[in-house]
Amino acid sequence: MHKVFVFGTLKEGFPNFKTNKGIRYRQNFDTKESYPLYLVGERFSPWLILNPGKGHPVRGQVFEVTNDALELMDVLERINEPGGYRKITIRVICLESGEELSVFAYGKLPEMVVSGEVQAELAGEYCIEHAELYRSRHLNVRPNN
């Protein structure tokens, strides 16, 4: 089993949650380090930028997943494609208990960011109002249309 920190569309109740086959830790978590968090491109995709020490602690959820579930997430996040996310290990802190966990997270390399494509910089949390702007790569339509 693996622990995965999700901060965007893979969160419970968000557009790509159907791909997340994990079991959620009921608490909320923040990244131990700060990271930039952007909405990017015409699809308004949430990007955690792998530039620790910049931005804000990022709020998210932690799921325990099997190898198969992690592979599904890896495919969605396109980790083996040039423009895809990178899977790294980071530390997160439980907001309720203060417990620290080592988890996988998906992020983008700083050099992948093109300033003209950044729609918004978020203050550490991807919320449902941001998800309402999101467009799936496969459907290329907004989820509520």
Buried (B, 14 or more C-beta within 10 A) or exposed (E): EBBBBBBBBBBEEBBBBEBBBBEEBEEBBBBBBBBBBBBBBEBBBBBBBBBBEEBBBBBBBBBBBEEEBBEBBBEBBEBEEEEBBEBEEBBBBBEEEEEEBEBBBBBBEEEBBEEEBBBEEBEBBBEEEBBEBBBBEEEEEBBEE
